[in-house]
Amino acid sequence: MRVFVTGGTGLIGSAVVAELLGNGHTVLTLARSDASARAAEAAGAEPLRGALVDLDILRAGAAQADGVVHLAFTNDFSSPDAVAKAVAEESTAIATLGEALIGSDRPLVTVSGTPATPGRASTEADPLSTAGLVGGRARAVTAVLGLASRGVRSSAIRLPRTVHNEGAGGFAGVLTTIARQSGVSGYPGDGTQRWPAVHALDAATLFRLALEQAQPGTSWHAVADEGDKVRDIATVIGQQLNLPVSSVPEETYGPLGPIFASDQPSSSTHTRQTLGWEPKHPSLLEDLANIQP
C-alpha cells in the first residue's frame, strides 16, 4: 500500500513511517522544511513539500495514495490562542483529507486523545469530549469518522497523554523539561491522578494495524500502561535528574494545568482483542530511566 503520512518526521510519525516501511508499504510524507524532507528521505520515504495549511498539497498527497495516516499537529500550548489556532488548522486539514477520499473506500487513520471518564478507565466506546481547550480536535475527528457512510474507511487512534521513546515525549516529557528549568521535579495536586502511556514503537504498530484492518468509523486505544500515578512519574524523573520531588501549583503548567491535574486512566482491552495489538516495548516508568542528568 502507498501511504500518505502527515507529521511523518516527529517522535510518533517517524516510528509510524518505519513501521509501514518495515511491513511492505511505501510512504509519501508531508515535509514542511528542507530538514524534514531530508529526514524523510533518510528514513526511506518520499517527501512531499508543504505544510498542514497547504490544502491543495494535502489533496495531491491523498490522490497519490492508497491510504492516509494523519499525525501532524502544531504542538504550541503557550497560550489558549495558540492552541485554538493549531486546532483550527488541524481541523481544516483533516476535513480536507477526508473529503479527498470520499467514495474511494480507502483508509484514513487520524488521531485524537483518550477520553477521561471520572471514576474509571475510559474505553473505546466512550465519546470524546468536545469541551475545553482542545475540544475542536474531538469534533474534527468525530466528523471524519462520520465519513464512513460516504465511502471512507476512516478510523481514529486515541493516544494517551504520554507517548514516549527513550525517556522523551508527551506529558512526562513536559514534566522533565520543567524539572530541568525549575530545579524541582514537580507534579500538580497530590500526584495520585493517573496518566495512561504508550511507547511510540507500540503506537506505530497500532497505526499500521488500523490502516490495514480497521472497519470504517471505528476508534482504538493505543494504551499500554493504563494509568501511572503522576507522583510516581515525577519521582523517577527526580531520581534521574538528581532533583527534589514535590507538589507544585497547577499554574506551573500554564494552559495544560487543569488537564495535568485530572485523573484519566484508560483501557485498551477491546483494541487488543479485536486488532491483535500487543505492546512489547518498555513501560513509561521503565523508559524514563533513559533520561540523562
ABEGO torsion letter per residue (X at the ends): XBBBBBGAABAAAAAAAAAAAAAGBBBBBBBABAAAAAAAAAAGBBBBBEBAABAAAAAAAAAABABBBBABBBBBAABAAAAAAAAAAAAAAAAAAAAAABGAGBBBBBBBBBBBBBGBBBBAABBBBABEAAAAAAAAAAAAAAAAAAGBBBBBBBBBABBBBGGBEEAAAAAAAAAAAAGBBBBBEAGABBBBBBBAAAAAAAAAAAAAABBBGBBBBBBABAEBBAAAAAAAAAAAAGBBBBBBBAAAAEAAAAAAABBABBBAAAAAAAAGBBBABBBAAAAAAABBX
